[in-house]
Amino acid sequence: MEQQSLLQKLDGAVYRIRVVEKERNDSLDRIQVLEREANELRQVIATAEAKADEILKAS
C-alpha cells in the first residue's frame, strides 16, 4: 500500500514536471516571437527616421 502511494506521488510529480516544461517551452516560443516583432519594429522606426530626415533636408 505504501509503495502504491509513493508511485502515485511520483506520477503526480512527473506530470507536474511535464506541465512546467511545456509552459517553459511555450514561454520561450513566445519570447522568440516577441524578439522578432521588436526587431521588425526597430527596422520600421529606423526607416521612418531616415525618411523623416530626408523630408526635413528637402524642406
C-alpha positions as CSV (number, residue, x, y, z in Angstrom):
1,M,0.0,0.0,0.0
2,E,2.8,2.4,0.9
3,Q,4.6,1.6,-2.3
4,Q,1.5,2.4,-4.3
5,S,1.1,5.7,-2.6
6,L,4.7,6.6,-3.4
7,L,4.2,5.6,-7.0
8,Q,1.1,7.9,-7.2
9,K,3.2,10.7,-5.7
10,L,5.9,10.1,-8.2
11,D,3.4,10.0,-11.1
12,G,2.0,13.3,-9.9
13,A,5.5,14.8,-9.7
14,V,6.3,13.6,-13.2
15,Y,3.0,15.1,-14.5
16,R,3.8,18.5,-12.9
17,I,7.3,18.4,-14.3
18,R,5.8,17.9,-17.8
19,V,3.4,20.7,-17.3
20,V,6.1,23.1,-16.2
21,E,8.3,22.0,-19.2
22,K,5.5,22.7,-21.6
23,E,4.8,26.1,-20.0
24,R,8.6,26.9,-20.2
25,N,8.7,25.9,-23.9
26,D,5.6,27.9,-24.7
27,S,7.2,30.9,-22.9
28,L,10.4,30.5,-24.8
29,D,8.5,30.3,-28.1
30,R,6.6,33.5,-27.2
31,I,9.8,35.3,-26.3
32,Q,11.2,34.4,-29.7
33,V,8.1,35.8,-31.4
34,L,8.3,39.0,-29.3
35,E,12.0,39.4,-30.1
36,R,11.3,39.1,-33.9
37,E,8.5,41.6,-33.5
38,A,10.7,44.0,-31.6
39,N,13.4,43.7,-34.3
40,E,10.8,44.4,-37.0
41,L,9.6,47.5,-35.1
42,R,13.2,48.7,-34.8
43,Q,13.6,48.4,-38.6
44,V,10.4,50.3,-39.2
45,I,11.4,53.0,-36.8
46,A,14.8,53.3,-38.4
47,T,13.2,53.6,-41.9
48,A,10.7,56.2,-40.6
49,E,13.6,58.2,-39.0
50,A,15.6,58.1,-42.3
51,K,12.5,59.2,-44.3
52,A,11.8,62.0,-41.8
53,D,15.5,63.2,-42.2
54,E,15.1,63.2,-46.0
55,I,11.9,65.2,-45.8
56,L,13.4,67.7,-43.4
57,K,16.5,68.1,-45.5
58,A,14.4,68.6,-48.6
59,S,12.4,71.4,-47.0
